[in-house]
Amino acid sequence: AEKDGTTAMCLTPHVFRMSRHKDDLGVLRRRMVEFRDEMRAAEIPIEFHYGAEVFVNPEVVRAVEQFRFTVDQTSYVFLEFAAEGVPVGGGHVLAQLLGKGFVPIISHPERNRGFAARPELLYEFVSMGCAAQVTAASLTGELGKEVRATAGLFMTHNLVHIIASDAHRTIGRPPGLRRAVEAAAKIVGESKA
């Protein structure tokens, strides 16, 4: 990430889905602090922020309120819908969060079959006050032509606010944004990218 020009990263472990630590928030917080300390000791000049990628489930509003799964205790919270689609009532969940002062950031909608089939749904959610984040590998085509086309469609219609690495590890899903920003610039221009 440093070699790619990244100066700040937000650590967002999965919560309520694919969690290696069974959603134990104490373990997640401890691991993030340990990671930050390891990076400081290695003199990696990247600023780290903390949050979570919260899987949308029937208890998500209560959980976000109770545990403040927000980025650095701000109002921004990353939400992930199941890849198969957006559940009935998804808009209601987002409206509840917005009504409680949270700003949902919808993670990788271009990889969600529901948003891909019905882009107007993402438009509706962004119009409500949500933000959307696309994955860098989606823009570069590493996740397939259809996903790249959907990401491009969302970008051209001003439905993307963040490009994220969605890094999971150094090999396979490494951090890196430069190529994605270059790809985005070809779609919407350099300043917007």
RACOR-V890201 format. One record per residue. N is the residue number from 1. NEAR is the number of other ideal C-beta (glycine too) atoms within 8 Angstrom. D_CENTER is the distance of its C-alpha to the mean C-alpha in Angstrom with 2 decimals. Layout:
n=N near=NEAR d_center=D_CENTER
n=N near=NEAR d_center=D_CENTER
//
This chain:
n=1 near=11 d_center=16.75
n=2 near=8 d_center=19.69
n=3 near=4 d_center=21.78
n=4 near=9 d_center=19.20
n=5 near=7 d_center=19.37
n=6 near=12 d_center=16.32
n=7 near=6 d_center=17.55
n=8 near=8 d_center=14.69
n=9 near=11 d_center=11.78
n=10 near=9 d_center=9.58
n=11 near=10 d_center=10.25
n=12 near=9 d_center=8.03
n=13 near=11 d_center=10.36
n=14 near=11 d_center=10.36
n=15 near=14 d_center=12.54
n=16 near=10 d_center=14.85
n=17 near=7 d_center=14.05
n=18 near=4 d_center=15.08
n=19 near=11 d_center=15.78
n=20 near=4 d_center=18.39
n=21 near=9 d_center=19.71
n=22 near=5 d_center=20.08
n=23 near=8 d_center=17.84
n=24 near=7 d_center=20.41
n=25 near=8 d_center=18.82
n=26 near=6 d_center=21.73
n=27 near=8 d_center=21.07
n=28 near=14 d_center=17.36
n=29 near=9 d_center=18.34
n=30 near=8 d_center=21.30
n=31 near=10 d_center=19.46
n=32 near=12 d_center=17.09
n=33 near=8 d_center=20.27
n=34 near=8 d_center=22.12
n=35 near=10 d_center=19.60
n=36 near=9 d_center=19.75
n=37 near=8 d_center=23.53
n=38 near=8 d_center=23.78
n=39 near=10 d_center=22.06
n=40 near=8 d_center=24.42
n=41 near=6 d_center=27.36
n=42 near=6 d_center=26.56
n=43 near=5 d_center=26.41
n=44 near=7 d_center=23.01
n=45 near=5 d_center=22.48
n=46 near=11 d_center=18.74
n=47 near=6 d_center=17.66
n=48 near=12 d_center=15.32
n=49 near=10 d_center=13.30
n=50 near=9 d_center=12.41
n=51 near=14 d_center=10.12
n=52 near=11 d_center=8.89
n=53 near=12 d_center=6.62
n=54 near=14 d_center=9.41
n=55 near=12 d_center=10.95
n=56 near=11 d_center=12.78
n=57 near=6 d_center=16.44
n=58 near=3 d_center=19.65
n=59 near=6 d_center=19.38
n=60 near=14 d_center=15.87
n=61 near=10 d_center=17.36
n=62 near=7 d_center=19.99
n=63 near=12 d_center=17.78
n=64 near=14 d_center=15.42
n=65 near=8 d_center=18.72
n=66 near=6 d_center=20.54
n=67 near=7 d_center=18.23
n=68 near=7 d_center=16.16
n=69 near=11 d_center=12.77
n=70 near=12 d_center=11.77
n=71 near=12 d_center=10.90
n=72 near=7 d_center=14.45
n=73 near=5 d_center=16.16
n=74 near=6 d_center=15.16
n=75 near=7 d_center=14.47
n=76 near=11 d_center=10.69
n=77 near=16 d_center=8.87
n=78 near=14 d_center=5.43
n=79 near=15 d_center=7.04
n=80 near=12 d_center=7.45
n=81 near=14 d_center=10.73
n=82 near=9 d_center=13.20
n=83 near=7 d_center=13.39
n=84 near=6 d_center=16.88
n=85 near=10 d_center=16.14
n=86 near=8 d_center=15.67
n=87 near=8 d_center=18.29
n=88 near=3 d_center=21.19
n=89 near=6 d_center=20.57
n=90 near=10 d_center=16.80
n=91 near=10 d_center=17.67
n=92 near=7 d_center=19.87
n=93 near=11 d_center=17.26
n=94 near=13 d_center=15.13
n=95 near=9 d_center=18.50
n=96 near=9 d_center=19.42
n=97 near=14 d_center=16.41
n=98 near=13 d_center=17.11
n=99 near=6 d_center=20.74
n=100 near=8 d_center=20.24
n=101 near=5 d_center=18.71
n=102 near=11 d_center=14.99
n=103 near=10 d_center=12.52
n=104 near=12 d_center=9.87
n=105 near=14 d_center=6.57
n=106 near=13 d_center=6.32
n=107 near=11 d_center=3.66
n=108 near=13 d_center=6.12
n=109 near=13 d_center=9.15
n=110 near=13 d_center=11.34
n=111 near=9 d_center=11.49
n=112 near=14 d_center=12.60
n=113 near=8 d_center=16.38
n=114 near=11 d_center=16.77
n=115 near=15 d_center=14.88
n=116 near=11 d_center=16.54
n=117 near=6 d_center=19.87
n=118 near=7 d_center=19.57
n=119 near=12 d_center=17.65
n=120 near=6 d_center=19.50
n=121 near=11 d_center=17.44
n=122 near=13 d_center=14.31
n=123 near=10 d_center=16.92
n=124 near=9 d_center=18.22
n=125 near=13 d_center=15.04
n=126 near=12 d_center=14.36
n=127 near=6 d_center=18.11
n=128 near=10 d_center=17.90
n=129 near=6 d_center=15.76
n=130 near=12 d_center=12.12
n=131 near=11 d_center=9.67
n=132 near=15 d_center=7.56
n=133 near=14 d_center=5.20
n=134 near=16 d_center=7.09
n=135 near=15 d_center=7.60
n=136 near=14 d_center=10.62
n=137 near=10 d_center=12.77
n=138 near=16 d_center=12.57
n=139 near=16 d_center=14.20
n=140 near=10 d_center=16.71
n=141 near=8 d_center=17.81
n=142 near=5 d_center=17.24
n=143 near=9 d_center=15.76
n=144 near=6 d_center=18.73
n=145 near=6 d_center=20.39
n=146 near=7 d_center=19.29
n=147 near=12 d_center=15.54
n=148 near=13 d_center=16.35
n=149 near=8 d_center=18.53
n=150 near=13 d_center=16.09
n=151 near=14 d_center=13.50
n=152 near=10 d_center=16.64
n=153 near=9 d_center=17.82
n=154 near=16 d_center=14.79
n=155 near=14 d_center=15.14
n=156 near=8 d_center=18.88
n=157 near=8 d_center=18.63
n=158 near=6 d_center=16.58
n=159 near=11 d_center=13.65
n=160 near=11 d_center=10.98
n=161 near=6 d_center=10.30
n=162 near=9 d_center=7.92
n=163 near=13 d_center=8.29
n=164 near=11 d_center=6.47
n=165 near=13 d_center=8.75
n=166 near=10 d_center=6.96
n=167 near=9 d_center=10.42
n=168 near=5 d_center=12.21
n=169 near=7 d_center=15.68
n=170 near=3 d_center=17.98
n=171 near=4 d_center=19.47
n=172 near=5 d_center=17.79
n=173 near=7 d_center=14.16
n=174 near=10 d_center=14.93
n=175 near=9 d_center=13.22
n=176 near=12 d_center=14.31
n=177 near=13 d_center=13.51
n=178 near=8 d_center=17.08
n=179 near=9 d_center=17.76
n=180 near=15 d_center=14.69
n=181 near=10 d_center=15.73
n=182 near=9 d_center=19.22
n=183 near=11 d_center=18.33
n=184 near=13 d_center=16.63
n=185 near=11 d_center=19.81
n=186 near=5 d_center=21.92
n=187 near=10 d_center=20.29
n=188 near=8 d_center=20.05
n=189 near=6 d_center=21.99
n=190 near=5 d_center=21.52
n=191 near=4 d_center=21.18
n=192 near=7 d_center=18.44
n=193 near=11 d_center=16.51
//
